[in-house]
Amino acid sequence: MIKQAVIGVLCSLAILTFGILIGHYGITEINSPAPSWVSDVMKDVDESLIEKFLSEVDNIKIQENLRELTKVPHMATTAGDEQTVQFMLKRWQDPETGLDQAWREEYMVYLSFPDPKNPNKVTVVSPSDTVLHTAREKEKPYTADQEDPAVVQPYAAYSPAGHPKGKLVYANQGKPSDYQHLNQTVDLRGTIAITRYGGAGRADKAINAAPYGVIGVLVYTDPLDINDGFMSDVDETYPHSWYMPPSGVERGSFKNLYGDPLTPYLAAKEETYRIPVKNITGIPPIPIQPIGFEDAYILICELGGMKAPAEWQGAFNCTYNFGGPGFKNTSAFKNSDVKLDIYNYEEVKNSSNVMGVIRGSVEPDRYVIYGNHRDSWVHGAIDPSSGTSVMLEMTRVLGQMVKQGKWRPRRSIIFGSWGAEEFGLIGSAEYTEQYFTKLSERTVAYINVDIAVFANATLRASGMPSVQNVVFTAAKQVKAPGLDSTSVYDNWIQYTNRTSPAYGLIPRMGYLSGAGSDYAAFVHYLGITSMDFSYTYDRTKTNARIYPAYHTAYDTFDYASKFIDPGFFSHQAIARTAGNVLIRLADSLVLPLNCSDYAETLESYFFMAVNLYEDQLKAKNISMEPLKHAVASFRSAATHLDQVIRSSDLRNETPLKVRRINDQLMLLDRAFLNPLAFPDKYAYRHVIWASSNAGEPTFPGLADAYANAESSGQSSDWDKVHYHLSVLSQAIGGAADTLVDVI
Amino acid sequence: MIKQAVIGVLCSLAILTFGILIGHYGITEINSPAPSWVSDVMKDVDESLIEKFLSEVDNIKIQENLRELTKVPHMATTAGDEQTVQFMLKRWQDPETGLDQAWREEYMVYLSFPDPKNPNKVTVVSPSDTVLHTAREKEKPYTADQEDPAVVQPYAAYSPAGHPKGKLVYANQGKPSDYQHLNQTVDLRGTIAITRYGGAGRADKAINAAPYGVIGVLVYTDPLDINDGFMSDVDETYPHSWYMPPSGVERGSFKNLYGDPLTPYLAAKEETYRIPVKNITGIPPIPIQPIGFEDAYILICELGGMKAPAEWQGAFNCTYNFGGPGFKNTSAFKNSDVKLDIYNYEEVKNSSNVMGVIRGSVEPDRYVIYGNHRDSWVHGAIDPSSGTSVMLEMTRVLGQMVKQGKWRPRRSIIFGSWGAEEFGLIGSAEYTEQYFTKLSERTVAYINVDIAVFANATLRASGMPSVQNVVFTAAKQVKAPGLDSTSVYDNWIQYTNRTSPAYGLIPRMGYLSGAGSDYAAFVHYLGITSMDFSYTYDRTKTNARIYPAYHTAYDTFDYASKFIDPGFFSHQAIARTAGNVLIRLADSLVLPLNCSDYAETLESYFFMAVNLYEDQLKAKNISMEPLKHAVASFRSAATHLDQVIRSSDLRNETPLKVRRINDQLMLLDRAFLNPLAFPDKYAYRHVIWASSNAGEPTFPGLADAYANAESSGQSSDWDKVHYHLSVLSQAIGGAADTLVDVI
């Protein structure tokens, strides 16, 4: 019996095993097992990983990054710049915390420098050629690093060299209207104009002046515009506060177009064709030099002539006069000229971008790009090293997760440390010119963090409307610096908000319509969905145009850690917010880009355009119907696509379906590009976000063309309005066509 | 025992069943079954389906299509055109054999017509104003359909109206060199020039003339160029053969730029901005009119003046003289003028494209587009209805397979029946302008079949080098018409071949560098990989420029079925070859586009450029190194991508991998676009295939810029050579960058 039982059990086991084998292998022939990649391709963003990222971003490490990056001045192409290149490479190539790969890319670009052996001079010269006053050549040092011989003399990059001498006049901000006004009572021929920063672009202060016969321009920062009126370094300004000391001077690029000026639309490689220097546009035609307000004070308060209008008056305790031209008869400078001795020279130099990547696991051919420039004017603790410190901390945390095998993003992430931004966004522009096709085809989004922290009050976020939602999601998950129970989002909405037709009260995001930082080429030339983040001011507490040490020798680690972000908690909040957005863009199954939010902006632009222009356009027989129709098509296509996304079970359908939807979302901004939309500035190709002079919250090309036609009254200019209206309507219609069902 | 045995068996069965259940459901938890879409996304082209397609393409059905399409003349926007629109729609909407969807799209385009109430006239007028000769107004009818009142009078579309009268001169082909030569001995001011077709574009014969003071131009087809010298309709020409009868006149568009002339780069919708008519470029500035060679004979043989050079002589049995200007003193026309009375008028009219689609099953967002124009000058049996008949037979076979549920392509197929091609590729150009972004992003390839059959000798195929391989594959599977044991491929290689470094002796494919048919906007404006097919001549048997009834009233069903393709076997071969390529592009897992074959062409262009230009460029300090480097990068990237494709087991990897590779292949031609490459003709954006005047088998922009600089000798023109060399090198380098590993 036992034997039989044993045999019975063995037989039963054998039969059972046989059954299991049949069940497993026999039937799976019909219903084959899922290949291992099936679960990979369906993975979505992992919230626990985001939490891990947020918790690991370390404010102290950001501080240490900043200390390292600001040891020496690192103006583009200098030895200090090379030191930062090496530092970035070392960090991104670190075997424990680095990226998959990192390398440098060089461009030979046209830069402008002062001559250390012949410093630029600004003097007051009497009729008998006696020098009565000499403006300070370098800023007054308060700390050892400000004495570094590598601190570049304040200058206006791309100002021509020259030695103009003439009577001084005060031209307010150097806007066209300023010179026009001044010219009504003062003969500007042969004069030197002193202007204050603000109101007009740097180069424009000289470009606007030249037609009136002005031969040289000075520019300074009025304490009214930067220091809330404070002027004394004895107890008021830096080193006692964040305010600009009297000798502080804002340096800058005095060049309007972005990118290398000699190789427009081409990457500046060694043998690339370079246009003749004389053909460069958008740079000062006459010498221009920035000075500190302590010198400006001496010059302006001595000016003769009529009193300038109230809105031209600054913070000095004297009346701002136009200039006779020249100084008052009661002044020691009576009959004296102001003389500029500008020795700037131009040079084609090698500038480096440092690039690093984390390869995507599922869609390596989709790129999320994160960038920040590396070059500064002096030590650049805030501009740009606050952003670089943040980027390095972000790459440390992400790099470590990759190296430890804990994470690999679905899509590839490219980090760019751009060179020569201060000279006009050159490194990022050359990068986009070199890789135009590849980047256009594959880039999901570009995230820019230049100056990470202006101040500690609130988030500032700008970008295409389609990123609003992912920015909100990220901002809700990050604690506001210094406020443990308030999120960045909840804090932000208190400072700057709007009422959206779709969502009610929400934080107000800005748009990227200018060329203020390295997002410009991505937005305007490539049509890539972009965004820009920083922490910024409470506008009720200061009127400063920007943080007061901007582009001065005082933008040092000391300044940043004492006056901008003690404890580096705002830096940390930016790293967390931008990093959260980055991970979501890289990892989400469905791209977190919302086309209906884009529709909301297009509608608001459209309604504004109708209000501003429709009556007059009707009178000119130009119909806005095609634009109306296009915006309505866009809205309905966006609603439809949203509905497709909501109603699809994308994790259980072919991965080619989610890819298809993602391609629609990714490429949306590309549809707004038209290289012929702005015939005078081809690098601006995005018809929704191009820069505009009209200052209206509506379509920029339409606004500018309309303003131009209205002012000239010529029918050929009304034709240009009609042309642009067609370009715009067809771009929006074309964008709508990309959102409807693909066939 | 039996009971025990039964129990034992039942127990065993129960255990077995239990085992099977465990094996199937218990273990599949770990190894879940493959979702149903897995096998779908991995499907490749089905060769048996291609065989089925080939066998079902019916020559008799093509013939019946042609009979239907050619019942009445169907010039763009006429009632006959509308009849063909309705016919296409009916066929494509047929529930048994139609497509998934078909619809029409309309554009309001600027066309030019003769006035039926005031026919254009060409007369010889004596000094006393007696009309001594009047050219025939309409072609002589031989069949009833040629008598149709809808047969449009021969005219030069876009010639201005006008009534020039002057002495006649003979200007050969109306090339710049022809007028230059003629002007050396004849004062051309106030003359009428008679020219023959060929050598220069239609409009150029007038554009080139005007600067010399010529006031009107005639154009005719010399029997030497079209009829192998035959001239008599008594026994030689149609209706006795395919040759052009003496009264035959080639109509045509006398406009150089493609697309609607009033809305460049914009879709011609109702409210679209239209440029002023005076701003249209590339049309005749002076009246021009085509005439038959029977009238040309009468005019030319009476001309006085010096004997024209040998290469200006045609087939007439008289000496071709320059003209005194004017006629011989011995002629009855002595001292007479030639007068043109041109009453052409322009009108903005609605032209329709008919569109149809088959939706893709796996990648509906990838389009293979197949197009053919629908409008003709008269009955257009060959141009374009041979192509339309082929397209309709193709859609019948494919549509039926779809409707019967036997097939659905992996990718979407779009069929386009373009309108107003004869006026300058207008329908296809407007389509690409309207859907620019969508088509740029998603189109795998464009296949054009315009005139399907010129003659019965051999295949003619043109396209980007990357399609060579799939064209060869298809051509090998189709029998050559009339040759049961020879393939289209084997027949083709006998007629036109070349030795490829990679493959040895192969058929020679042409390039699509001009704007000869509707592929132009796809190639030059969108950078879409394109191809064009037809069956054509044995060049040893005829010197005809083109089939002799081209654009005449003789291009009828009678002509096509008697003289071009009796039995319609060549039509069938084209339908089979083009359809085979179409199915492969739509169904292949990996797109059948070969980037290494592109590299071969770039190398050959490069070597030619080095031979032609390098020495002289060196002397101008312009280096060809960047171009050399770019071409080498392209070759190595192409080799690498080929290797990735060969070494991957793509049917068993994530479908996102094959999609990635396919995107690289699909978008390759887009990388060659640069809207600033040809500043004078923005619609030409493809730096490899733009049209060129230089006539060298090398990069067109380089060749033209070089020729221009060499002829002017100006350093600014050498700068343009350098500029274009940079554009070209960076485009090729950028293309290479899209072929290397994606990150």
Interface residues (C-beta under 8 A of the other chain):
Chain A: G8 C11 S12 I15 L16 T17 F18 G19 I20 L21 I22 G23 H24 Y25 G26 I27 T28 N31 S32 P33 A34 P35 W37 V38 D40 V41 T263 Y265 L266 A267 K269 E271 T272 Y273 P276 V357 R359 G360 V362 E363 P364 D365 Y367 S412 I414 E433 Q434 Y435 F436 T437 K438 E441 R442 S623 E625 P626 N652 E653 T654 P655 L656 R659 R660 D663 Q664 L667 R670 A671 N674 P675 L676 Y682 D719 H722 Y723 L725 S726 V727 S729 Q730 G733 G734 A735 D737 T738 V742 I743
Chain B: G8 C11 S12 I15 L16 T17 F18 G19 I20 L21 I22 G23 H24 Y25 G26 I27 T28 N31 S32 P33 A34 P35 W37 V38 D40 V41 T263 Y265 L266 A267 K269 E271 T272 Y273 P276 V357 R359 G360 V362 E363 P364 D365 Y367 S412 I414 E433 Q434 Y435 F436 T437 K438 E441 R442 S623 E625 P626 N652 E653 T654 P655 L656 R659 R660 D663 Q664 L667 R670 A671 P675 L676 Y682 D719 H722 Y723 L725 S726 V727 S729 Q730 G733 G734 A735 D737 T738 V742 I743
